[in-house]
Every structure is written in structure tokens, then in C-alpha cells.
Amino acid sequence: MADSFYQKSSLKQLRRLKGGSPNAGETVSSMNAFFKNAISEGVLPVKTKELIAVAVAHATHCVYCIDHHIKSAVKAGATEAEINEAILVAIALNAGASYTHAGIALDSLDEAVAETKK
């Protein structure tokens, strides 16, 4: 076994999905076209889309996405400072989500304490 589950060579295994079931080939092709179109030039320039992708990749913890979109952002002209800010936005939003979910946890705590007093 490898030292890490995240091996770039594992990405080659995804090719097997195309033949995995009768509709898989069409599904994978459609998904790849969707990805390509979503990142292509539109109202937002590619650089902006790649910076968004960098932030989302961090928020979703997709190491392959991080690697791909960092490199794509640089190719699209993003600077290290822009990439760093995109990552900081993702960090802030993840921290914000944890912070705001604390209210739900405290509601649950109040309910549990009230139940034990019955």
C-alpha cells in the first residue's frame, strides 16, 4: 500500500468508470463536458473561475482538484497573492460554517440537559 491514499496514479483508475456499466461512458463524457464548459471563458474570465475553483477545492478537501486548479489558475495568469487570497476565503468560510453550527450544537446540548432533568 502507498504511504498516502492520494496518489496521482489513482486518477488513471477513473478511466475504468467509462466501462463500468451500460450508461457509464455517456455519463462520464457528459460530466467531463460539463466541467470543461463550466471553467471556460464566459461572463467571468477563466482566471476568476480558476480562483473560485481553488477556493472550492480547498473547501471540499479535494487534493486532486487543488493540484489541478492551482496549476490551471497559474496558467490563466493568477498570481501567488491571488491564489493565497482565494485559499484564505475558503478557510474563512469553513471556519464560519463551524462557528455558526456551534449554535446547533448548543441547542442540542440544551435539549440533552433538559432531558436528563426530567
C-alpha positions as CSV (number, residue, x, y, z in Angstrom):
1,M,0.0,0.0,0.0
2,A,1.1,3.5,-0.7
3,D,2.1,6.0,2.0
4,S,-0.9,8.1,1.1
5,F,-4.4,7.4,-0.3
6,Y,-3.8,10.4,-2.6
7,Q,-1.7,9.0,-5.4
8,K,-1.9,10.8,-8.8
9,S,-1.7,7.3,-10.4
10,S,-5.1,6.6,-8.9
11,L,-6.6,9.1,-11.3
12,K,-5.9,6.6,-14.1
13,Q,-8.3,4.3,-12.4
14,L,-11.1,6.7,-13.3
15,R,-10.9,5.5,-16.9
16,R,-12.5,2.2,-15.7
17,L,-15.7,4.1,-14.8
18,K,-16.5,4.6,-18.5
19,G,-16.9,0.8,-19.0
20,G,-18.4,0.1,-15.5
21,S,-22.0,0.0,-16.6
22,P,-24.1,0.4,-19.8
23,N,-24.6,4.2,-19.3
24,A,-21.3,5.0,-17.7
25,G,-19.5,6.0,-20.9
26,E,-22.1,8.6,-21.8
27,T,-22.3,9.8,-18.2
28,V,-18.6,10.3,-17.8
29,S,-18.4,12.1,-21.1
30,S,-21.2,14.4,-20.2
31,M,-19.6,15.1,-16.8
32,N,-16.3,15.9,-18.5
33,A,-18.0,18.3,-21.0
34,F,-19.8,20.0,-18.1
35,F,-16.5,20.5,-16.2
36,K,-14.9,21.9,-19.3
37,N,-17.8,24.3,-20.1
38,A,-18.1,25.5,-16.5
39,I,-14.5,26.6,-16.4
40,S,-14.4,28.1,-20.0
41,E,-14.4,31.8,-20.7
42,G,-17.9,33.3,-20.1
43,V,-19.2,36.3,-18.2
44,L,-16.4,35.5,-15.7
45,P,-12.9,35.2,-17.1
46,V,-11.1,31.9,-16.8
47,K,-8.7,33.3,-14.2
48,T,-11.6,34.2,-11.9
49,K,-13.2,30.8,-12.4
50,E,-10.0,29.0,-11.6
51,L,-9.6,31.1,-8.4
52,I,-13.1,30.1,-7.4
53,A,-12.2,26.5,-8.2
54,V,-9.1,26.8,-6.0
55,A,-11.3,28.1,-3.1
56,V,-13.9,25.4,-3.6
57,A,-11.3,22.7,-3.9
58,H,-10.0,23.7,-0.5
59,A,-13.5,23.9,1.0
60,T,-14.3,20.4,-0.4
61,H,-10.9,19.0,0.6
62,C,-10.3,17.6,-2.9
63,V,-6.5,17.2,-3.2
64,Y,-6.6,16.3,-6.9
65,C,-8.8,19.4,-7.5
66,I,-6.4,21.6,-5.6
67,D,-3.4,20.4,-7.6
68,H,-5.2,20.8,-10.9
69,H,-6.8,24.2,-10.3
70,I,-3.7,25.7,-8.8
71,K,-1.8,24.9,-11.9
72,S,-4.7,26.0,-14.1
73,A,-5.0,29.3,-12.2
74,V,-1.3,30.0,-12.8
75,K,-1.7,29.2,-16.5
76,A,-4.7,31.6,-16.6
77,G,-2.5,34.4,-15.1
78,A,-3.3,34.2,-11.4
79,T,-0.6,35.4,-9.1
80,E,0.5,33.8,-5.8
81,A,-1.2,36.6,-3.9
82,E,-4.5,36.0,-5.7
83,I,-4.3,32.2,-5.1
84,N,-3.4,32.8,-1.4
85,E,-6.4,35.1,-1.0
86,A,-8.7,32.6,-2.7
87,I,-7.5,29.9,-0.2
88,L,-8.0,32.3,2.7
89,V,-11.6,32.9,1.6
90,A,-12.2,29.1,1.7
91,I,-10.6,28.9,5.1
92,A,-12.7,31.7,6.4
93,L,-15.9,30.2,5.1
94,N,-15.1,26.8,6.5
95,A,-14.3,28.4,9.9
96,G,-17.5,30.4,9.6
97,A,-19.6,27.3,9.0
98,S,-18.1,25.6,12.0
99,Y,-18.7,28.7,14.1
100,T,-22.3,29.0,13.1
101,H,-23.0,25.3,13.5
102,A,-22.0,25.8,17.1
103,G,-25.4,27.2,17.7
104,I,-27.0,23.9,16.6
105,A,-24.6,22.1,18.9
106,L,-25.6,24.3,21.8
107,D,-29.3,23.8,21.0
108,S,-28.7,20.0,21.1
109,L,-26.8,20.4,24.4
110,D,-29.7,22.3,25.9
111,E,-32.1,19.6,24.8
112,A,-30.0,16.8,26.2
113,V,-29.5,18.6,29.5
114,A,-33.3,19.2,29.7
115,E,-34.0,15.5,29.0
116,T,-31.7,14.4,31.8
117,K,-33.6,16.7,34.3
118,K,-37.0,15.0,33.5
